[in-house]
Amino acid sequence: MAEGGVPHEAERLPTLQDFLNNQELRSLYEDPEIQMIFTEIENNPNTILQHHNHPKVQQVLRLIQSEFDRQPPPTDQGADIEQMTRPAQTDDDDIQDIIRILEQEENNSGSS
């Protein structure tokens, strides 16, 4: 961490600008259908269960995850430089895990 508690460039999380620079993500966010879905989810987070299988929603989530994967995770000051500069590993299973959990919750809430 830099002096004053401000993280070095290599330690930062993605910013809004990183997401805006992703042309594919930006074009999806400009899609009226995606805007409607995410507005609905913002107003009522439970509606994500209705939309999580939508291909465009899955693509948005994958693109957001990829922005986080491009950023190295924060490290301790004592970590070696090789570990700090190694690219983050992409774990495509994360999105699938989230989808499975949402499906399980949807099935559980439907059977109550």
N, C-alpha and C positions, 0 to 999 in steps of 0.2 A: 504494500500500500504506500502510496506517495505521501509526502509530508502534508500534514493537515487533514489526513483521513480521506483524501480524494484518491480513488483507485487509479492505477496505471491503466493505459489503454488495453493491455492484455487481460486485465482483471474484470473488465466491465461486462454487464449484461447487455443484450441488444436494446437499442433505443427505438423510439418511434421512427426515427429517420432510417434505421436499418430496415424496418418493415416497409416503409414507403419506397425505399430503393429497390425492393423486390418487385419487379414488374408484374410477375405472375400473381403474386398476392394482391398487389394494388388493383389489378384488373378484376380479380374475383370480388374484392370489396366494392368495386364500382357496379357490379351486377345487382340489379334491383331485387332479384330473388334472394341473394345472399344478404343484402341489406335488410330485407324484411325478416328473414330468419334470425339474424343476429340481433335485431331490434327486439324481436319477440323473446329471444333468450335473455337479453339484458333486462327486459321488463318482468320476466318470469323464468328464472333459471331452470325450473323443472321441465320446461318445454324442450330442453336439449335432448331429452329422452325421445321426443318425437322426431328430431332432426338429425340425430347422430349418425344414421346410416345414409344420409343424403351424400351423394358423391362429391358435390361441391363443398359441403361442410367438412368432409373428411380431407379434401385437398387443402382447404384453408388451415386446418389443424396441422397437417403434415408440413406445410410451408412455415407456419409459426414455429413448430418444433425444429425445423431445419435452421432457422435463425438462431435459436438457442444453441443448437449443436455446433454452429460455426464459431461461437464464442467460447474460449477456454474457461473452465470453471475457476472461481476464485481459489487462490492458493495461499498457504501460510508463507510468511516472509522467509522462513527457513527452507522452503522447497527448492530443489535444484532447478537450474535454468532449462534443462532438457524437458522436465516434466511441465514447466510453465509454457513452453513453446510448442509442445506436442498438440496436434489438432484434436479436437474433441471427437470421440467415437459416436457415430450416428447409431442410435438404437431404434430402428423402425418398429420394433415390437412394442414400444411405449404407447403409440397411438392405438395399436390393436388391443393392448391391455386395457386402456381407457374404454374403448368401445365394448369389450367383453364385460367390464364392470357395469357400464351403463345398461347393457342388455340384461344383465342379471338383475339389476335394480328394477328395470322395467318389468321383467317377468315376475319378480317378487311383489311389486306394487299391483300388478294386474291380478295376482292370485289372492289378494287380501279382500 
